[in-house]
């Protein structure tokens, strides 16, 4: 497995809505994530900074990159656009983090 971590930002007044939308994640989105090799996916919120910390384990980088191109992912990005910082294509503004330590 490949471990990935990243940060994003939710709008200050949208913390509850962001969490609600993820608690009600669409089954077809979950299916597509798994089809693209996603495992152990978690997102954490720092309420003081509005920063989201994401962690995911993936099977393959190329397979994972294809997830962004799926119809359901594009629909999800449009659904999430009102609650978080996004790019012009509705993808979340996201910064990958470099792993500097790991312990099994």
N, CA and C of each residue as an Amber inpcrd file, in Angstrom:
protein
   312
   0.8290000  -1.1930000   0.0000000   0.0000000   0.0000000   0.0000000
   0.8750000   1.2590000   0.0000000   0.3670000   2.2530000  -0.6480000
   1.0170000   3.5610000  -0.6790000   0.2300000   4.4790000   0.2490000
   0.9120000   5.0800000   1.2220000   0.2660000   6.0080000   2.1570000
   0.3420000   7.4140000   1.5980000  -0.7850000   8.1280000   1.6210000
  -0.8180000   9.5070000   1.1400000  -1.4660000  10.3680000   2.2120000
  -0.9580000  11.5750000   2.3650000  -1.5520000  12.5470000   3.2850000
  -1.6190000  13.8860000   2.5650000  -2.6340000  14.6650000   2.9100000
  -2.8400000  15.9380000   2.2320000  -3.6480000  16.8630000   3.1320000
  -3.5750000  18.1510000   2.8340000  -4.3710000  19.1380000   3.5580000
  -5.2550000  19.8970000   2.5730000  -6.4320000  20.2690000   3.0680000
  -7.4080000  21.0500000   2.3130000  -7.9880000  22.0630000   3.2910000
  -8.9520000  22.8650000   2.8540000  -9.5520000  23.8480000   3.7490000
 -11.0600000  23.9160000   3.5610000 -11.7590000  23.8620000   4.6810000
 -13.2160000  24.0060000   4.6960000 -13.5310000  25.4300000   5.1360000
 -14.6230000  25.9910000   4.6300000 -15.0060000  27.3350000   5.0420000
 -15.4030000  27.3460000   6.5140000 -15.0890000  28.4250000   7.2430000
 -15.3200000  28.4810000   8.6890000 -16.7630000  28.1930000   9.1090000
 -17.7160000  28.6030000   8.3160000 -19.1240000  28.3960000   8.6910000
 -19.7030000  27.1050000   8.1140000 -18.8430000  26.2350000   7.5720000
 -19.3240000  25.0220000   6.9100000 -18.8050000  23.7180000   7.5390000
 -18.2600000  23.8010000   8.7360000 -17.7200000  22.5990000   9.3840000
 -18.7680000  21.5030000   9.5120000 -19.9240000  21.8550000  10.0500000
 -20.9710000  20.8520000  10.2600000 -21.4810000  20.2900000   8.9390000
 -21.6550000  21.1480000   7.9500000 -22.1480000  20.6950000   6.6490000
 -21.1340000  19.7770000   5.9710000 -19.8540000  20.1030000   6.0770000
 -18.8110000  19.2590000   5.5090000 -18.8780000  17.8620000   6.1290000
 -18.9700000  17.8140000   7.4380000 -19.0430000  16.5190000   8.1230000
 -20.3120000  15.7720000   7.7480000 -21.4350000  16.4750000   7.6930000
 -22.7140000  15.8470000   7.3310000 -22.6310000  15.2140000   5.9450000
 -22.0830000  15.9390000   4.9960000 -21.9920000  15.4130000   3.6360000
 -21.1220000  14.1690000   3.5670000 -20.0920000  14.1060000   4.3900000
 -19.2610000  12.9030000   4.4070000 -19.9150000  11.7700000   5.1900000
 -20.6720000  12.1000000   6.2210000 -21.4120000  11.0550000   6.9370000
 -22.4650000  10.4140000   6.0400000 -22.9580000  11.1750000   5.0700000
 -23.9700000  10.7040000   4.1290000 -23.3700000  10.4280000   2.7510000
 -22.0950000  10.0430000   2.7140000 -21.4200000   9.8250000   1.4240000
 -22.2240000   8.8590000   0.5650000 -22.2930000   9.1540000  -0.7030000
 -23.0670000   8.3480000  -1.6350000 -22.4350000   6.9610000  -1.8040000
 -23.2590000   5.9200000  -1.7650000 -22.7280000   4.5540000  -1.9470000
 -21.9460000   4.3890000  -3.2510000 -22.3940000   5.0640000  -4.3160000
 -21.6810000   4.9330000  -5.5890000 -20.3080000   5.6060000  -5.5370000
 -20.1570000   6.6110000  -4.6700000 -18.8500000   7.2430000  -4.4950000
 -17.9190000   6.2900000  -3.7450000 -18.4250000   5.6580000  -2.7090000
 -17.6310000   4.6830000  -1.9510000 -17.1820000   3.5510000  -2.8740000
 -18.0950000   3.0690000  -3.6850000 -17.7740000   1.9760000  -4.6070000
 -16.6550000   2.3810000  -5.5630000 -16.7390000   3.5810000  -6.1110000
 -15.7230000   4.0430000  -7.0570000 -14.3740000   4.2540000  -6.3700000
 -14.3870000   4.7870000  -5.1360000 -13.1380000   4.9250000  -4.3800000
 -12.4670000   3.5640000  -4.2250000 -13.2370000   2.5790000  -3.8380000
 -12.6810000   1.2330000  -3.6550000 -12.2150000   0.6420000  -4.9800000
 -12.9810000   0.9060000  -6.0590000 -12.5830000   0.4240000  -7.3860000
 -11.2560000   1.0250000  -7.8400000 -10.9300000   2.1930000  -7.2940000
  -9.6770000   2.8560000  -7.6580000  -8.5860000   2.6430000  -6.6070000
  -8.7720000   1.6460000  -5.7580000  -7.7120000   1.2070000  -4.8530000
  -7.5970000   1.9510000  -3.5450000  -8.6610000   2.6390000  -3.1110000
  -8.6110000   3.3970000  -1.8530000  -8.9260000   2.4980000  -0.6580000
  -8.1340000   2.6690000   0.3900000  -8.3260000   1.9450000   1.6540000
  -8.0100000   2.8920000   2.8100000  -8.5700000   2.6180000   3.9680000
  -8.2450000   3.3690000   5.1920000  -8.2420000   4.8850000   4.9660000
  -9.3150000   5.4000000   4.4240000  -9.4350000   6.8140000   4.0930000
 -10.0480000   7.5440000   5.2830000  -9.3420000   8.5450000   5.7840000
  -9.8250000   9.3590000   6.9000000  -9.5820000  10.8260000   6.6050000
 -10.4690000  11.6760000   7.1000000 -10.2810000  13.1240000   7.0170000
 -10.5190000  13.6840000   8.4110000  -9.6190000  14.5420000   8.8690000
  -9.7020000  15.1630000  10.1880000  -9.8160000  16.6670000  10.0100000
 -10.4940000  17.3260000  10.9600000 -10.6940000  18.7760000  10.9050000
 -10.0370000  19.4610000  12.0910000  -9.2780000  20.5080000  11.8170000
  -8.7750000  21.4160000  12.8400000  -9.7120000  22.6230000  12.8290000
 -10.6020000  22.7030000  13.7970000 -11.6130000  23.7610000  13.8240000
 -11.0180000  25.1540000  13.9730000  -9.8620000  25.2560000  14.5620000
  -9.2380000  26.5770000  14.7630000  -8.6900000  27.1620000  13.4660000
  -8.2080000  26.3020000  12.5680000  -7.6010000  26.7810000  11.3250000
  -8.4480000  26.4860000  10.0940000  -9.5260000  25.7300000  10.2740000
 -10.3950000  25.2750000   9.1750000  -9.6770000  24.3120000   8.2400000
  -8.5610000  23.7960000   8.6940000  -7.7650000  22.9030000   7.8700000
  -8.2560000  21.4660000   8.0030000  -8.3150000  20.7980000   6.8620000
  -8.6620000  19.3850000   6.8060000  -7.3860000  18.5940000   6.5360000
  -7.1880000  17.5360000   7.2700000  -6.0530000  16.6500000   7.0570000
  -6.6040000  15.3230000   6.5620000  -6.1980000  14.9200000   5.3730000
  -6.6580000  13.6600000   4.8120000  -5.5570000  12.6230000   4.8120000
  -5.9530000  11.3880000   5.0500000  -5.0260000  10.2540000   4.9890000
  -5.7220000   9.1460000   4.2210000  -5.0020000   8.5670000   3.2780000
  -5.5490000   7.4590000   2.4950000  -4.4330000   6.5060000   2.1230000
  -4.7860000   5.2490000   2.0140000  -3.8580000   4.2530000   1.4980000
  -4.4000000   3.8190000   0.1480000  -3.5100000   3.8010000  -0.8480000
  -3.9160000   3.4300000  -2.2010000  -3.0650000   2.2710000  -2.7060000
  -3.5900000   1.5770000  -3.6910000  -2.8800000   0.4300000  -4.2540000
  -1.8710000   0.8460000  -5.3110000  -2.2090000   1.8830000  -6.0920000
  -1.3950000   2.2570000  -7.2460000  -1.6460000   3.7270000  -7.5910000
  -0.5990000   4.4850000  -7.8060000  -0.7350000   5.9220000  -8.0970000
  -1.5160000   6.1800000  -9.3810000  -1.2200000   5.4600000 -10.4450000
  -1.9010000   5.6930000 -11.7230000  -3.3840000   5.3600000 -11.6300000
  -3.6840000   4.2550000 -10.9740000  -5.0840000   3.8660000 -10.7690000
  -5.8100000   4.9480000  -9.9620000  -5.1500000   5.4780000  -8.9430000
  -5.7340000   6.4980000  -8.0930000  -5.9790000   7.7940000  -8.8670000
  -5.0460000   8.1800000  -9.7120000  -5.1970000   9.4070000 -10.5050000
  -6.4220000   9.3510000 -11.4120000  -6.7980000   8.1690000 -11.8390000
  -7.9660000   8.0110000 -12.7130000  -9.2770000   8.3000000 -11.9800000
  -9.2620000   8.2380000 -10.6620000 -10.4630000   8.5180000  -9.8690000
 -10.9910000   9.9170000 -10.1590000 -10.1060000  10.8850000 -10.3030000
 -10.5040000  12.2720000 -10.5390000 -11.2980000  12.4340000 -11.8300000
 -11.1210000  11.5280000 -12.7640000 -11.7720000  11.6260000 -14.0650000
 -13.1550000  10.9910000 -14.1080000 -13.5390000  10.2930000 -13.0440000
 -14.8250000   9.5940000 -13.0630000 -15.9950000  10.5680000 -12.9350000
 -17.1150000  10.1800000 -13.5050000 -18.3180000  11.0070000 -13.4540000
 -18.7650000  11.2440000 -12.0130000 -18.7250000  10.2090000 -11.1790000
 -19.1850000  10.3600000  -9.7970000 -18.2570000  11.2830000  -9.0180000
 -16.9720000  11.2340000  -9.2890000 -16.0370000  12.1270000  -8.6020000
 -16.2760000  13.5810000  -9.0120000 -16.5130000  13.8080000 -10.2830000
 -16.8080000  15.1500000 -10.7590000 -18.0870000  15.6830000 -10.1050000
 -19.0780000  14.8110000  -9.9680000 -20.3430000  15.1800000  -9.3090000
 -20.1020000  15.5040000  -7.8290000 -19.2490000  14.6980000  -7.1650000
 -18.9290000  14.9290000  -5.7480000 -18.2260000  16.2650000  -5.5590000
 -17.2680000  16.5530000  -6.4230000 -16.5610000  17.8290000  -6.3270000
 -17.5250000  19.0050000  -6.4510000 -18.4570000  18.9320000  -7.3790000
 -19.4460000  20.0030000  -7.5510000 -20.3260000  20.1200000  -6.3110000
 -20.6570000  18.9910000  -5.7080000 -21.4770000  18.9570000  -4.4890000
 -20.7360000  19.5910000  -3.3130000 -19.4170000  19.3990000  -3.2490000
 -18.6190000  19.8940000  -2.1290000 -18.1280000  21.3230000  -2.3310000
 -18.1840000  21.8360000  -3.5320000 -17.6580000  23.1680000  -3.8460000
 -18.1860000  24.2740000  -2.9360000 -19.4760000  24.2740000  -2.5480000
 -19.9630000  25.3610000  -1.6920000 -19.4140000  25.3710000  -0.2590000
 -18.8000000  24.2760000   0.1750000 -18.3910000  24.1900000   1.5770000
 -16.8750000  24.2350000   1.8090000 -16.1060000  24.2570000   0.7040000
 -14.6520000  24.2250000   0.8770000 -13.9500000  24.9650000  -0.2550000
 -12.6920000  25.3000000  -0.0260000 -11.9040000  25.9600000  -1.0630000
 -11.6830000  24.9900000  -2.2170000 -11.9620000  25.4710000  -3.4310000
 -11.8290000  24.6230000  -4.6060000 -11.1130000  25.3700000  -5.7330000
 -10.6360000  24.5950000  -6.6770000 -10.0420000  25.1200000  -7.8990000
 -11.1540000  25.3960000  -8.9120000 -10.7960000  25.9490000 -10.0480000
 -11.7880000  26.3030000 -11.0660000 -12.5370000  25.0920000 -11.6160000
 -11.9570000  23.8860000 -11.5110000 -12.6440000  22.6710000 -11.9640000
 -13.4290000  21.9930000 -10.8410000 -13.6110000  22.6880000  -9.7240000
 -14.3070000  22.2090000  -8.5150000 -13.4900000  21.2210000  -7.6890000
 -12.2990000  20.8520000  -8.1240000 -11.4700000  19.9720000  -7.3000000
 -11.0420000  20.7380000  -6.0520000 -10.9050000  20.0480000  -4.9340000
 -10.4680000  20.7330000  -3.7230000  -9.0630000  21.3060000  -3.8780000
  -8.8490000  22.4880000  -3.3380000  -7.4870000  22.9960000  -3.2350000
  -6.8060000  22.0790000  -2.2250000  -5.7960000  21.3880000  -2.6600000
  -5.1840000  20.3460000  -1.8480000  -3.6720000  20.4060000  -1.9800000
  -3.0030000  20.1490000  -0.8760000  -1.5420000  20.1240000  -0.8620000
  -1.0970000  18.7770000  -0.3080000  -0.3220000  18.0410000  -1.1050000
   0.2030000  16.7600000  -0.6420000   1.2670000  16.9920000   0.4170000
   1.3230000  16.0920000   1.3730000   2.3240000  16.1540000   2.4310000
   3.3270000  15.0260000   2.2460000   4.5670000  15.2890000   2.5940000
   5.6400000  14.3000000   2.4910000   5.7050000  13.4890000   3.7800000
   5.7140000  12.2000000   3.6400000   5.8510000  11.3530000   4.8210000
   7.2850000  11.4250000   5.3260000   7.4370000  11.7100000   6.6190000
   8.7710000  11.7810000   7.2110000   8.9860000  10.7560000   8.3120000
   7.9120000  10.0420000   8.6850000   8.0460000   8.9970000   9.6980000
   6.8560000   8.0520000   9.5770000   7.1120000   6.7690000   9.7890000
   6.0540000   5.7600000   9.8060000   6.4670000   4.6490000  10.7490000
   5.5110000   4.1620000  11.5180000   5.7350000   3.0440000  12.4220000
   4.5720000   2.0770000  12.2810000   4.8490000   0.8390000  11.9510000
   3.7880000  -0.1960000  11.8960000   3.5160000  -0.7060000  13.2860000
